[in-house]
Structures are given as structure tokens and as C-alpha cells.
Amino acid sequence: MPAFATVDDEGRRVTLDDVVADGRAVLIFYRGAWSQRCTEALRRYERELLPELSRRGVRLVAISPQLPDGSQYTRVLNNLTFPLLTDAGNVIARTLGLAHFADPNTMDAIERAGYAVGNRNADGEWELPHPSTLILDRNRTVRFIDVRVEGLPPTHPKDILAELDS
């Protein structure tokens, strides 16, 4: 995986090397605080995945295009303890082929619900990552990737753990 540098929800600089410094890591790409499906998945990962990852010495990190204050809102609202990073301009997601622009019907529905995604994303655009899960080793090699397109449920914690154990 190509190197990256970004910030967490408190504005601290984080690099890919920081993420894998202690060994393997699970990276979760999510769309943002406005996505109920994504925030439900993050809460589930906190409850069901994070304790198991901690026992295995594997780090959990989530990445979205939203501004750090949106990530901080996501953390507080959902009682999350793992790092939430900002992928400004979807540079990381785009590099991995995970970014796409929301279709007009989706944008209209989200705006009618009261969310201005373009105002919450770091670059002001409606480009979003497909919800995805990656497992990286210490050498930044992607050992597993699961990309979820619209309508598919997020990667199940048991599937992530099975991949880590295989």
C-alpha cells in the first residue's frame, strides 16, 4: 500500500508507517457521520472486533473523507475508542480504487435528510469511498481487502477475524 500522511480527529499527524508500526492493522474505509450504515458498522467493530484485535496485537483504524471535526463528532456520538483519520480529497481511497462520486439521486436523498456531505468532506466534494475493509501487515502489504458496494452489508467482524487467523 502506498505511504500516506493524514490527520486524526484531533488534528494530529498520522502516517501509514505509524498505523503498522506495531504489526498488522485493520483499516476501515467509511463514508462519514451521516451514513447510518457506516456508523452502525463502526459501533459494531468497537464492540465485537476491537477487543479481539487487541488480544491479537492488531490495530484498528477507520478512514473517511470528512473533516476532523466530523470524525470527532462520529467518535463522541458513537463512543468509539479507535483512531478516525481524514482522507482529504479521498486521495487514499482513490489510490486504492475505492472512491466514487455519489449519484444525483443519492445526493438529493441525503440532502433532504439534512446532511450537506460536500460541506463535511475535507475537499467539499461528493466523492465517497466504498465502505471497505483492508488488513495490512507490518510491511504495508495488503493481505485482505473487502469492498462493499451499495446495498451490501459491511464486512462482518467474524470474517475479518477469520482472515487474520488464516
DSSP file with accessible surface (Angstrom, degrees, kcal/mol):
  #  RESIDUE AA STRUCTURE BP1 BP2  ACC     N-H-->O    O-->H-N    N-H-->O    O-->H-N    TCO  KAPPA ALPHA  PHI   PSI    X-CA   Y-CA   Z-CA
    1    1 A M              0   0   36      0, 0.0     3,-0.1     0, 0.0    95,-0.0   0.000 360.0 360.0 360.0 134.9    0.0    0.0    0.0
    2    2 A P        -     0   0   70      0, 0.0    94,-0.0     0, 0.0    93,-0.0  -0.297 360.0-100.2 -63.3 145.9    1.4    3.4   -0.9
    3    3 A A        -     0   0   64     13,-0.1     2,-0.3    12,-0.0    12,-0.0  -0.254  45.4-177.8 -61.4 150.1    2.6    5.6    2.0
    4    4 A F        -     0   0   26     -3,-0.1    12,-2.0     2,-0.0     2,-0.4  -0.980  20.4-155.8-146.9 158.6    0.3    8.3    3.3
    5    5 A A  E     +A   15   0A  54     -2,-0.3    10,-0.2    10,-0.2     2,-0.2  -0.997  31.4 141.0-132.6 134.5    0.2   11.1    5.8
    6    6 A T  E     -A   14   0A  19      8,-2.9     8,-2.8    -2,-0.4     2,-0.3  -0.742  42.6 -97.3-149.6-164.6   -3.1   12.4    7.2
    7    7 A V  E     -AB  13  86A  48     79,-0.6    79,-2.5     6,-0.3     6,-0.2  -0.935  23.4-132.3-128.6 154.8   -4.6   13.7   10.5
    8    8 A D  E >   - B   0  85A  10      4,-2.1     3,-2.1    -2,-0.3    77,-0.2  -0.271  47.7 -80.7 -91.7-173.4   -6.8   12.1   13.1
    9    9 A D  T 3  S+     0   0    4     75,-1.0    63,-0.2     1,-0.3    76,-0.1   0.602 131.6  51.4 -70.5  -7.7   -9.9   13.5   14.6
   10   10 A E  T 3  S-     0   0  109      2,-0.1    -1,-0.3    61,-0.1    59,-0.0   0.285 121.1-105.0-107.4   8.1   -7.8   15.7   16.9
   11   11 A G  S <  S+     0   0   46     -3,-2.1     2,-0.3     1,-0.3    -2,-0.1   0.534  71.4 144.8  85.1   6.6   -5.7   17.1   14.2
   12   12 A R        -     0   0  134      1,-0.1    -4,-2.1    -5,-0.0    -1,-0.3  -0.597  55.3-109.7 -80.7 140.9   -2.6   15.0   15.0
   13   13 A R  E     -A    7   0A 175     -2,-0.3     2,-0.4    -6,-0.2    -6,-0.3  -0.463  38.8-177.5 -70.1 134.4   -0.4   13.8   12.0
   14   14 A V  E     -A    6   0A  14     -8,-2.8    -8,-2.9    -2,-0.2     2,-0.3  -1.000   5.8-165.5-135.3 133.2   -0.7   10.1   11.3
   15   15 A T  E  >  -A    5   0A  21     -2,-0.4     4,-1.8   -10,-0.2     3,-0.2  -0.753  35.7-111.9-111.9 164.8    1.3    8.2    8.7
   16   16 A L  H  > S+     0   0    1    -12,-2.0     4,-2.0    -2,-0.3     5,-0.2   0.900 120.5  57.9 -60.7 -38.0    0.7    4.7    7.3
   17   17 A D  H  4 S+     0   0   88    -13,-0.3     4,-0.5     1,-0.2    -1,-0.2   0.874 104.2  51.7 -61.4 -35.5    4.0    3.7    9.0
   18   18 A D  H >4 S+     0   0   78     -3,-0.2     3,-0.7     1,-0.2     4,-0.3   0.909 107.4  53.6 -62.4 -42.2    2.5    4.8   12.3
   19   19 A V  H 3< S+     0   0    3     -4,-1.8     3,-0.3     1,-0.2    -2,-0.2   0.890 119.6  31.4 -62.9 -40.5   -0.5    2.6   11.7
   20   20 A V  T >< S+     0   0    3     -4,-2.0     3,-1.7     1,-0.2    -1,-0.2   0.303  85.7 110.1-102.5  11.6    1.5   -0.5   11.1
   21   21 A A  T <  S+     0   0   53     -3,-0.7    -1,-0.2    -4,-0.5    -2,-0.1   0.839  86.0  38.8 -57.3 -35.7    4.4    0.3   13.4
   22   22 A D  T 3  S-     0   0  139     -4,-0.3     2,-0.4    -3,-0.3    -1,-0.3   0.339 126.7 -87.8 -97.6   4.5    3.4   -2.4   15.9
   23   23 A G  S <  S+     0   0    8     -3,-1.7    -1,-0.2   115,-0.1    35,-0.1  -0.953  84.6  18.8 130.8-145.0    2.4   -5.0   13.3
   24   24 A R        -     0   0   91     -2,-0.4    35,-2.0    33,-0.1     2,-0.3  -0.171  58.9-168.6 -67.0 156.5   -0.8   -5.8   11.5
   25   25 A A  E     -cD  59 136A   0    111,-2.1   111,-3.0    33,-0.2     2,-0.5  -0.992  19.4-140.6-145.3 149.2   -3.6   -3.3   11.1
   26   26 A V  E     -cD  60 135A   0     33,-3.4    35,-2.5    -2,-0.3     2,-0.5  -0.963  20.1-162.1-108.4 122.3   -7.3   -3.3   10.0
   27   27 A L  E     -cD  61 134A   1    107,-2.7   107,-2.5    -2,-0.5     2,-0.5  -0.932   1.3-163.7-107.2 128.6   -8.3   -0.2    8.0
   28   28 A I  E     -cD  62 133A   7     33,-2.6    35,-3.2    -2,-0.5     2,-0.6  -0.954   5.0-156.0-112.2 119.0  -12.0    0.5    7.6
   29   29 A F  E     +cD  63 132A   1    103,-2.9   103,-1.6    -2,-0.5     2,-0.3  -0.864  22.7 172.8 -92.3 126.1  -13.0    3.0    4.9
   30   30 A Y        -     0   0    3     33,-2.6     3,-0.1    -2,-0.6   100,-0.1  -0.910  37.5-125.7-132.5 161.6  -16.3    4.6    5.8
   31   31 A R        -     0   0   19     -2,-0.3     2,-0.3     1,-0.3    35,-0.1   0.855  62.5 -86.6 -79.9 -37.0  -18.4    7.4    4.2
   32   32 A G    >   -     0   0    0      3,-0.2     3,-1.7     1,-0.1    -1,-0.3  -0.861  48.2 -58.7 151.4 177.5  -18.9    9.7    7.2
   33   33 A A  T 3  S+     0   0   14      1,-0.3    -1,-0.1    -2,-0.3     6,-0.1   0.772 122.6  63.0 -60.5 -28.1  -21.0   10.5   10.2
   34   34 A W  T 3  S+     0   0   27     -3,-0.1     2,-0.9     1,-0.1    -1,-0.3   0.694  82.3  89.7 -72.7 -18.9  -24.1   11.0    8.1
   35   35 A S    <>  -     0   0    6     -3,-1.7     4,-2.7     1,-0.2     5,-0.2  -0.703  57.8-168.1 -87.4 107.0  -24.1    7.3    6.9
   36   36 A Q  H  > S+     0   0  135     -2,-0.9     4,-2.6     1,-0.2     5,-0.2   0.905  88.3  53.0 -60.2 -41.7  -26.2    5.3    9.3
   37   37 A R  H  > S+     0   0  100      1,-0.2     4,-1.9     2,-0.2    -1,-0.2   0.916 111.5  46.3 -61.3 -42.1  -24.9    2.1    7.9
   38   38 A C  H  > S+     0   0    5      2,-0.2     4,-2.5     1,-0.2    -2,-0.2   0.925 113.0  47.6 -68.0 -44.0  -21.3    3.1    8.3
   39   39 A T  H  X S+     0   0   12     -4,-2.7     4,-2.4    -7,-0.3    -2,-0.2   0.887 110.4  52.7 -68.3 -34.1  -21.8    4.4   11.9
   40   40 A E  H  X S+     0   0   86     -4,-2.6     4,-2.2    -5,-0.2    -1,-0.2   0.912 110.0  49.2 -63.2 -40.4  -23.6    1.2   12.9
   41   41 A A  H  X S+     0   0   12     -4,-1.9     4,-2.9    -5,-0.2    -2,-0.2   0.923 109.2  51.6 -64.4 -42.9  -20.7   -0.8   11.5
   42   42 A L  H  X S+     0   0    0     -4,-2.5     4,-2.2     1,-0.2    -2,-0.2   0.915 110.3  49.0 -61.3 -42.0  -18.2    1.3   13.4
   43   43 A R  H  X S+     0   0   82     -4,-2.4     4,-2.2     2,-0.2    -1,-0.2   0.910 111.8  49.2 -62.8 -41.2  -20.1    0.8   16.6
   44   44 A R  H  X>S+     0   0   86     -4,-2.2     4,-3.5     1,-0.2     5,-0.7   0.911 109.7  51.2 -64.7 -41.7  -20.2   -3.0   15.9
   45   45 A Y  I  X>S+     0   0    4     -4,-2.9     5,-3.1     1,-0.2     4,-1.1   0.884 108.8  52.3 -63.1 -38.4  -16.5   -3.0   15.3
   46   46 A E  I  <5S+     0   0   36     -4,-2.2    -2,-0.2    -5,-0.2    -1,-0.2   0.936 119.4  35.0 -59.2 -47.9  -15.9   -1.2   18.6
   47   47 A R  I  <5S+     0   0  149     -4,-2.2    -2,-0.2    -5,-0.1    -3,-0.2   0.917 133.6  20.5 -73.6 -48.9  -18.0   -3.8   20.5
   48   48 A E  I  <5S+     0   0   73     -4,-3.5     4,-0.3    -5,-0.2    -3,-0.2   0.738 129.6  32.8-101.0 -27.4  -17.2   -7.0   18.6
   49   49 A L  I  X<S+     0   0    0     -4,-1.1     4,-2.7    -5,-0.7     3,-0.3   0.870 105.2  61.6-100.2 -45.7  -14.0   -6.6   16.7
   50   50 A L  H  ><S+     0   0   25     -5,-3.1     4,-2.9     1,-0.2     5,-0.2   0.888 102.7  51.4 -57.1 -44.6  -11.7   -4.2   18.7
   51   51 A P  H  > S+     0   0   50      0, 0.0     4,-1.8     0, 0.0    -1,-0.2   0.926 113.9  45.3 -59.9 -39.7  -11.4   -6.5   21.8
   52   52 A E  H  > S+     0   0   60     -4,-0.3     4,-1.3    -3,-0.3    -2,-0.2   0.883 112.9  50.0 -69.4 -39.5  -10.4   -9.4   19.6
   53   53 A L  H  X>S+     0   0    0     -4,-2.7     5,-2.8     1,-0.2     4,-0.6   0.917 108.3  53.5 -63.9 -42.3   -8.0   -7.3   17.6
   54   54 A S  H ><5S+     0   0   81     -4,-2.9     3,-1.1     1,-0.2    -2,-0.2   0.905 106.3  52.5 -59.4 -41.6   -6.4   -6.0   20.8
   55   55 A R  H 3<5S+     0   0  171     -4,-1.8    -1,-0.2     1,-0.2    -2,-0.2   0.822 112.9  45.4 -62.5 -31.0   -5.9   -9.6   22.1
   56   56 A R  H 3<5S-     0   0   76     -4,-1.3    -1,-0.2    -3,-0.3    -2,-0.2   0.431 115.3-114.8 -91.9  -2.7   -4.1  -10.4   18.8
   57   57 A G  T <<5 +     0   0   51     -3,-1.1     2,-0.4    -4,-0.6    -3,-0.2   0.807  68.7 141.6  73.4  29.1   -2.0   -7.2   18.8
   58   58 A V      < -     0   0    8     -5,-2.8     2,-0.3    -6,-0.1    -1,-0.3  -0.885  45.8-133.6-108.5 134.2   -3.7   -5.8   15.7
   59   59 A R  E     -c   25   0A  89    -35,-2.0   -33,-3.4    -2,-0.4     2,-0.5  -0.613  10.5-149.8 -87.3 144.2   -4.6   -2.1   15.3
   60   60 A L  E     +c   26   0A   4     -2,-0.3     2,-0.3   -35,-0.2   -33,-0.2  -0.961  21.3 169.1-114.5 128.9   -8.0   -0.9   14.1
   61   61 A V  E     -c   27   0A   1    -35,-2.5   -33,-2.6    -2,-0.5     2,-0.4  -0.998  18.0-153.9-139.1 138.4   -8.2    2.4   12.2
   62   62 A A  E     -ce  28  84A   0     21,-2.5    23,-3.3    -2,-0.3     2,-0.4  -0.913   9.8-163.7-115.0 146.2  -11.1    4.0   10.3
   63   63 A I  E     +ce  29  85A   0    -35,-3.2   -33,-2.6    -2,-0.4    23,-0.2  -0.989  14.6 160.9-132.9 133.2  -10.7    6.5    7.5
   64   64 A S  E     - e   0  86A   1     21,-2.2    23,-3.2    -2,-0.4   -33,-0.2  -0.952  45.9-117.3-143.5 165.6  -13.3    8.8    5.9
   65   65 A P  S    S+     0   0    0      0, 0.0    57,-3.2     0, 0.0    24,-0.3   0.503  77.9 112.3 -81.7  -1.2  -13.2   11.9    3.7
   66   66 A Q  B    S-G  121   0B   0     55,-0.3    55,-0.3    19,-0.2    -2,-0.2  -0.303  77.8 -94.7 -74.4 157.2  -14.9   14.0    6.4
   67   67 A L    >>  -     0   0   61     53,-2.7     4,-1.9     1,-0.1     3,-0.9  -0.223  40.3-103.3 -62.1 156.8  -13.1   16.9    8.2
   68   68 A P  H 3> S+     0   0   36      0, 0.0     4,-2.8     0, 0.0     5,-0.2   0.857 122.4  56.6 -54.5 -35.6  -11.5   16.1   11.5
   69   69 A D  H 3> S+     0   0  110      1,-0.2     4,-2.3     2,-0.2     5,-0.1   0.874 105.9  51.2 -67.4 -30.8  -14.4   17.7   13.4
   70   70 A G  H <> S+     0   0   16     -3,-0.9     4,-2.3     2,-0.2    -1,-0.2   0.894 110.8  48.4 -68.0 -37.4  -16.8   15.4   11.7
   71   71 A S  H  X S+     0   0    0     -4,-1.9     4,-2.6     2,-0.2    -2,-0.2   0.900 110.2  51.2 -68.2 -38.7  -14.7   12.4   12.7
   72   72 A Q  H  X S+     0   0   82     -4,-2.8     4,-2.7   -63,-0.2     5,-0.2   0.921 109.4  50.6 -64.0 -41.2  -14.6   13.8   16.3
   73   73 A Y  H  X S+     0   0  124     -4,-2.3     4,-2.7     1,-0.2     5,-0.3   0.926 110.3  50.4 -59.3 -44.9  -18.4   14.0   16.2
   74   74 A T  H  X S+     0   0    0     -4,-2.3     4,-1.8     1,-0.2    -2,-0.2   0.922 111.1  49.0 -59.2 -44.4  -18.5   10.4   15.0
   75   75 A R  H  X>S+     0   0   42     -4,-2.6     5,-2.0     2,-0.2     4,-0.6   0.954 115.8  41.1 -61.8 -51.3  -16.2    9.3   17.8
   76   76 A V  H ><5S+     0   0  102     -4,-2.7     3,-0.9     1,-0.2    -2,-0.2   0.943 115.1  49.6 -65.8 -48.3  -18.2   11.0   20.6
   77   77 A L  H 3<5S+     0   0  103     -4,-2.7    -1,-0.2    -5,-0.2    -2,-0.2   0.849 121.5  34.9 -60.6 -33.8  -21.6   10.2   19.3
   78   78 A N  H 3<5S-     0   0    9     -4,-1.8    -1,-0.2    -5,-0.3    -2,-0.2   0.307 104.9-121.7-108.2   7.9  -20.8    6.5   18.9
   79   79 A N  T <<5 +     0   0  131     -3,-0.9     2,-0.3    -4,-0.6    -3,-0.2   0.912  49.3 171.8  53.5  49.6  -18.4    6.1   21.8
   80   80 A L      < -     0   0    6     -5,-2.0    -1,-0.2    -6,-0.2     4,-0.1  -0.686  25.6-175.8 -92.4 144.4  -15.5    4.9   19.6
   81   81 A T        +     0   0   97     -2,-0.3    -1,-0.1     2,-0.1     3,-0.1   0.499  57.2  87.6-115.6  -8.3  -12.0    4.5   21.0
   82   82 A F  S    S-     0   0    5      1,-0.1   -21,-0.1    -7,-0.0    -2,-0.1  -0.556  90.3 -83.3 -91.9 159.2  -10.0    3.6   17.9
   83   83 A P        -     0   0   28      0, 0.0   -21,-2.5     0, 0.0     2,-0.5  -0.309  34.1-157.2 -64.8 140.1   -8.4    6.3   15.6
   84   84 A L  E     - e   0  62A   0    -23,-0.2   -75,-1.0    -4,-0.1     2,-0.3  -0.982  16.1-163.7-116.8 119.4  -10.6    8.0   13.0
   85   85 A L  E     -Be   8  63A   1    -23,-3.3   -21,-2.2    -2,-0.5     2,-0.5  -0.725  16.2-125.6-107.3 155.1   -8.5    9.5   10.1
   86   86 A T  E     -Be   7  64A   4    -79,-2.5     2,-0.9    -2,-0.3   -79,-0.6  -0.865  10.3-163.2-100.2 124.9   -9.3   12.1    7.5
   87   87 A D    >   -     0   0    4    -23,-3.2     3,-2.6    -2,-0.5    35,-0.1  -0.729  22.1-154.2-102.7  77.1   -8.7   11.1    3.8
   88   88 A A  G >  S+     0   0   54     -2,-0.9     3,-1.1     1,-0.3     4,-0.1  -0.324  77.7   1.3 -58.1 125.3   -8.8   14.7    2.5
   89   89 A G  G 3  S-     0   0   11    -24,-0.3    -1,-0.3     1,-0.2     5,-0.1   0.611 114.4 -89.8  72.2  11.3   -9.8   14.6   -1.2
   90   90 A N  G <> S+     0   0    0     -3,-2.6     4,-3.3     1,-0.1     5,-0.3   0.807  80.1 150.8  55.4  31.9  -10.2   10.8   -1.0
   91   91 A V  H <> S+     0   0   80     -3,-1.1     4,-2.3     2,-0.2     5,-0.1   0.926  71.0  42.5 -61.6 -44.6   -6.5   10.6   -2.0
   92   92 A I  H  > S+     0   0   14      2,-0.2     4,-1.6     1,-0.2    -1,-0.2   0.956 117.5  45.9 -67.9 -48.7   -6.0    7.3   -0.2
   93   93 A A  H  4>S+     0   0    0      1,-0.2     5,-3.3     2,-0.2     6,-0.6   0.907 113.6  49.8 -60.3 -42.1   -9.3    5.8   -1.3
   94   94 A R  H ><5S+     0   0  122     -4,-3.3     3,-1.5     4,-0.2    -1,-0.2   0.915 106.6  55.0 -64.7 -42.2   -8.7    6.9   -4.9
   95   95 A T  H 3<5S+     0   0   86     -4,-2.3    -1,-0.2    -5,-0.3    -2,-0.2   0.869 112.1  44.8 -57.3 -35.5   -5.2    5.4   -4.9
   96   96 A L  T 3<5S-     0   0   45     -4,-1.6    -1,-0.3    -5,-0.1    -2,-0.2   0.419 117.4-112.8 -89.2  -0.5   -6.8    2.1   -3.9
   97   97 A G  T < 5S+     0   0   62     -3,-1.5    -3,-0.2    -4,-0.3    -2,-0.1   0.735  86.0 116.8  76.4  23.2   -9.6    2.4   -6.5
   98   98 A L      < +     0   0    4     -5,-3.3    32,-2.7    -6,-0.2    -4,-0.2   0.539  45.7  96.2 -99.9 -10.0  -12.2    2.7   -3.7
   99   99 A A  E     +H  129   0C  24     -6,-0.6     2,-0.3    30,-0.2    28,-0.1  -0.571  41.8 161.8 -89.0 146.7  -13.5    6.2   -4.4
  100  100 A H  E     -H  128   0C  43     28,-2.6    28,-3.5    -2,-0.2     2,-0.4  -0.975  38.5-108.8-152.5 157.9  -16.6    7.0   -6.4
  101  101 A F  E     -H  127   0C 121     -2,-0.3    26,-0.2    26,-0.3     2,-0.0  -0.776  39.1-112.4 -91.7 136.5  -18.9   10.0   -6.9
  102  102 A A        -     0   0   10     24,-1.9    24,-0.1    -2,-0.4    -1,-0.1  -0.368  34.1-113.2 -64.2 142.8  -22.4    9.7   -5.4
  103  103 A D     >  -     0   0   73      1,-0.1     4,-2.5    -2,-0.0     3,-0.3  -0.381  28.1-107.5 -75.6 157.7  -25.1    9.6   -7.9
  104  104 A P  H  > S+     0   0   84      0, 0.0     4,-2.7     0, 0.0     5,-0.2   0.863 118.1  54.0 -56.9 -37.5  -27.6   12.5   -8.1
  105  105 A N  H  > S+     0   0  125      2,-0.2     4,-2.2     1,-0.2     5,-0.2   0.914 110.4  46.7 -64.2 -41.0  -30.5   10.6   -6.5
  106  106 A T  H  > S+     0   0   42     -3,-0.3     4,-2.5     2,-0.2     5,-0.2   0.933 112.1  50.6 -65.3 -44.4  -28.3    9.6   -3.6
  107  107 A M  H  X S+     0   0   44     -4,-2.5     4,-2.6     1,-0.2     5,-0.2   0.932 111.2  48.6 -60.2 -44.5  -27.1   13.2   -3.1
  108  108 A D  H  X S+     0   0   75     -4,-2.7     4,-2.6     1,-0.2    -1,-0.2   0.924 111.8  49.0 -61.7 -44.7  -30.7   14.5   -3.2
  109  109 A A  H  X S+     0   0   46     -4,-2.2     4,-1.4     2,-0.2    -1,-0.2   0.917 112.6  47.6 -63.4 -41.3  -31.9   12.0   -0.7
  110  110 A I  H  <>S+     0   0   19     -4,-2.5     5,-2.0     1,-0.2     4,-0.2   0.925 112.8  48.2 -67.2 -42.7  -29.0   12.7    1.7
  111  111 A E  H ><5S+     0   0   96     -4,-2.6     3,-1.7    -5,-0.2    -2,-0.2   0.901 108.1  54.7 -66.1 -38.0  -29.5   16.5    1.4
  112  112 A R  H 3<5S+     0   0  188     -4,-2.6    -1,-0.2     1,-0.3    -2,-0.2   0.826 102.9  58.1 -63.4 -28.2  -33.3   16.1    2.0
  113  113 A A  T 3<5S-     0   0   69     -4,-1.4    -1,-0.3    -3,-0.2    -2,-0.2   0.519 128.4-100.5 -79.0  -4.8  -32.4   14.2    5.2
  114  114 A G  T < 5S+     0   0   57     -3,-1.7     2,-0.5     1,-0.3    -3,-0.2   0.585  82.3 122.9 101.5  11.7  -30.5   17.3    6.3
  115  115 A Y      < -     0   0   85     -5,-2.0     2,-0.9   -81,-0.1    -1,-0.3  -0.921  43.4-162.7-112.5 129.9  -26.9   16.4    5.5
  116  116 A A    >>  -     0   0   30     -2,-0.5     3,-1.1     1,-0.2     4,-0.9  -0.789  13.2-179.9-105.5  84.1  -24.7   18.5    3.3
  117  117 A V  H >> S+     0   0    0     -2,-0.9     4,-2.0     1,-0.3     3,-1.2   0.897  77.7  58.9 -55.4 -42.6  -22.0   15.9    2.6
  118  118 A G  H 34 S+     0   0    6      1,-0.3    -1,-0.3     2,-0.2     6,-0.1   0.834 105.8  50.1 -58.4 -29.9  -20.0   18.3    0.4
  119  119 A N  H <4 S+     0   0  132     -3,-1.1    -1,-0.3     1,-0.2    -2,-0.2   0.681 112.4  47.3 -79.6 -19.1  -19.7   20.7    3.3
  120  120 A R  H << S+     0   0   87     -3,-1.2   -53,-2.7    -4,-0.9     2,-0.2   0.698  93.0  87.4 -95.1 -24.6  -18.5   17.9    5.6
  121  121 A N  B >< S-G   66   0B   4     -4,-2.0     3,-1.6   -55,-0.3   -55,-0.3  -0.558  85.7-120.2 -77.2 146.3  -15.9   16.4    3.3
  122  122 A A  T 3  S+     0   0   36    -57,-3.2    -1,-0.1     1,-0.3   -56,-0.1   0.788 112.2  39.2 -58.5 -30.3  -12.4   17.9    3.5
  123  123 A D  T 3  S-     0   0   57    -58,-0.3    -1,-0.3     2,-0.1     3,-0.1   0.414 108.7-117.8-102.8   2.4  -12.4   18.9   -0.2
  124  124 A G  S <  S+     0   0   43     -3,-1.6     2,-0.2     1,-0.2    -6,-0.1   0.623  73.5 123.1  76.7  11.0  -16.1   19.9   -0.4
  125  125 A E  S    S-     0   0   96     -8,-0.1    -1,-0.2     2,-0.1    -4,-0.2  -0.594  70.1-125.6-104.5 167.4  -16.9   17.2   -3.0
  126  126 A W        +     0   0   34     -2,-0.2   -24,-1.9    -3,-0.1     2,-0.4   0.053  66.1 128.8 -97.1  22.1  -19.4   14.4   -3.1
  127  127 A E  E     -H  101   0C  10    -26,-0.2   -26,-0.3    -9,-0.1    -2,-0.1  -0.665  37.2-177.4 -79.4 134.4  -16.8   11.8   -3.7
  128  128 A L  E     -H  100   0C   3    -28,-3.5   -28,-2.6    -2,-0.4     2,-0.2  -0.944  25.7-117.6-131.7 152.1  -17.1    8.9   -1.3
  129  129 A P  E     -H   99   0C   0      0, 0.0   -30,-0.2     0, 0.0   -31,-0.0  -0.612  32.6-113.6 -83.1 148.3  -15.2    5.7   -0.6
  130  130 A H        -     0   0   38    -32,-2.7    19,-0.1    -2,-0.2  -101,-0.1  -0.673  47.8 -97.1 -69.3 134.2  -16.9    2.4   -1.0
  131  131 A P        +     0   0   20      0, 0.0    17,-3.1     0, 0.0     2,-0.3  -0.400  65.4 167.9 -55.3 124.4  -17.2    1.0    2.5
  132  132 A S  E     -DF  29 147A   2   -103,-1.6  -103,-2.9    15,-0.2     2,-0.4  -0.979  33.8-146.9-145.7 154.5  -14.2   -1.3    2.6
  133  133 A T  E     -DF  28 146A   2     13,-2.2    13,-2.3    -2,-0.3     2,-0.4  -0.990  17.6-177.4-125.9 131.2  -12.0   -3.3    5.0
  134  134 A L  E     -DF  27 145A   0   -107,-2.5  -107,-2.7    -2,-0.4     2,-0.5  -0.972  15.1-153.9-126.3 143.0   -8.3   -3.9    4.5
  135  135 A I  E     -DF  26 144A   6      9,-2.2     8,-3.3    -2,-0.4     9,-1.1  -0.985  19.6-171.1-113.7 125.3   -5.8   -6.0    6.5
  136  136 A L  E     -DF  25 142A   0   -111,-3.0  -111,-2.1    -2,-0.5     6,-0.2  -0.893  12.7-141.2-114.5 147.3   -2.2   -4.8    6.3
  137  137 A D    >   -     0   0   20      4,-1.9     3,-2.1    -2,-0.4  -114,-0.1  -0.413  42.1 -89.0 -95.0 178.5    0.9   -6.4    7.5
  138  138 A R  T 3  S+     0   0  141      1,-0.3  -118,-0.1    -2,-0.1  -115,-0.1   0.784 127.4  58.2 -58.6 -26.7    3.9   -4.6    9.1
  139  139 A N  T 3  S-     0   0  125      2,-0.1    -1,-0.3     1,-0.0     3,-0.1   0.247 119.5-108.4 -88.7  11.5    5.4   -4.1    5.6
  140  140 A R    <   +     0   0   70     -3,-2.1     2,-0.4     1,-0.3    -2,-0.1   0.672  69.8 148.7  69.8  21.2    2.3   -2.2    4.4
  141  141 A T        -     0   0   58      1,-0.0    -4,-1.9    -4,-0.0     2,-0.7  -0.728  51.4-125.2 -86.6 131.2    1.2   -5.2    2.2
  142  142 A V  E     +F  136   0A  50     -2,-0.4    -6,-0.2    -6,-0.2     3,-0.1  -0.668  32.1 174.9 -76.2 116.8   -2.5   -5.6    1.8
  143  143 A R  E     +     0   0A 160     -8,-3.3     2,-0.3    -2,-0.7    -7,-0.2   0.594  67.9  12.4 -97.5 -16.2   -3.3   -9.1    2.9
  144  144 A F  E     -F  135   0A  38     -9,-1.1    -9,-2.2     2,-0.0     2,-0.3  -0.958  60.3-177.9-159.7 140.6   -7.0   -8.8    2.5
  145  145 A I  E     -F  134   0A  80     -2,-0.3     2,-0.4   -11,-0.2   -11,-0.2  -0.985   3.0-176.8-144.6 135.9   -9.5   -6.4    1.0
  146  146 A D  E     -F  133   0A  36    -13,-2.3   -13,-2.2    -2,-0.3     2,-0.5  -0.952   9.2-166.3-133.4 111.7  -13.3   -6.5    1.0
  147  147 A V  E     -F  132   0A  58     -2,-0.4     2,-0.6   -15,-0.2   -15,-0.2  -0.885   5.1-157.6-103.3 128.1  -15.0   -3.7   -0.9
  148  148 A R        -     0   0   43    -17,-3.1     2,-0.1    -2,-0.5     3,-0.1  -0.914   5.9-161.6-111.0 116.0  -18.8   -3.2   -0.3
  149  149 A V    >   -     0   0   77     -2,-0.6     3,-2.2     1,-0.2   -19,-0.0  -0.386  48.9 -51.1 -85.8 172.1  -20.8   -1.5   -3.0
  150  150 A E  T 3  S+     0   0  101      1,-0.3    -1,-0.2    -2,-0.1   -20,-0.0  -0.072 125.7  17.9 -47.2 134.7  -24.2    0.0   -2.3
  151  151 A G  T 3  S+     0   0   57      1,-0.3    -1,-0.3    -3,-0.1    -2,-0.0   0.149  94.3 113.4  92.1 -19.0  -26.7   -2.3   -0.6
  152  152 A L  S <  S-     0   0   81     -3,-2.2    -1,-0.3     1,-0.1     3,-0.1  -0.672  70.0-115.8 -86.0 141.4  -24.2   -4.8    0.7
  153  153 A P        -     0   0   75      0, 0.0     3,-0.1     0, 0.0    -1,-0.1  -0.328  40.6 -90.7 -69.4 156.5  -23.7   -5.0    4.5
  154  154 A P        -     0   0   40      0, 0.0     2,-0.1     0, 0.0    -7,-0.1  -0.182  58.7 -74.8 -60.5 161.0  -20.3   -4.1    6.0
  155  155 A T        -     0   0    3     -9,-0.2   -23,-0.0     1,-0.1    -7,-0.0  -0.365  56.0-117.4 -58.6 129.9  -17.7   -6.8    6.4
  156  156 A H    >>  -     0   0   53      1,-0.1     4,-1.9    -3,-0.1     3,-0.7  -0.465  12.9-126.5 -72.9 140.0  -18.7   -8.9    9.4
  157  157 A P  H 3> S+     0   0    3      0, 0.0     4,-2.6     0, 0.0     5,-0.2   0.875 110.7  56.7 -53.5 -38.6  -16.3   -8.9   12.4
  158  158 A K  H 3> S+     0   0  155      1,-0.2     4,-2.3     2,-0.2     5,-0.1   0.873 105.7  50.9 -62.8 -35.1  -16.1  -12.7   12.3
  159  159 A D  H <> S+     0   0   84     -3,-0.7     4,-2.0     2,-0.2    -1,-0.2   0.883 109.8  49.5 -69.1 -38.4  -15.0  -12.6    8.6
  160  160 A I  H  X S+     0   0    0     -4,-1.9     4,-2.2     2,-0.2    -2,-0.2   0.940 112.7  47.0 -63.9 -46.0  -12.2  -10.1    9.5
  161  161 A L  H  X S+     0   0   23     -4,-2.6     4,-2.1     1,-0.2    -2,-0.2   0.901 109.7  53.6 -64.3 -38.8  -11.0  -12.2   12.4
  162  162 A A  H  X S+     0   0   55     -4,-2.3     4,-0.9     1,-0.2    -1,-0.2   0.905 109.3  48.9 -62.2 -41.1  -11.1  -15.4   10.2
  163  163 A E  H  < S+     0   0   81     -4,-2.0     3,-0.5     1,-0.2    -1,-0.2   0.898 110.3  50.9 -65.5 -39.4   -8.9  -13.6    7.6
  164  164 A L  H  < S+     0   0    7     -4,-2.2    -1,-0.2     1,-0.2    -2,-0.2   0.867 113.0  46.1 -63.8 -36.1   -6.5  -12.5   10.3
  165  165 A D  H  <        0   0   97     -4,-2.1    -1,-0.2    -5,-0.2    -2,-0.2   0.599 360.0 360.0 -83.7 -11.8   -6.3  -16.1   11.6
  166  166 A S     <        0   0  120     -4,-0.9    -3,-0.0    -3,-0.5    -4,-0.0  -0.352 360.0 360.0 -82.7 360.0   -5.8  -17.7    8.2
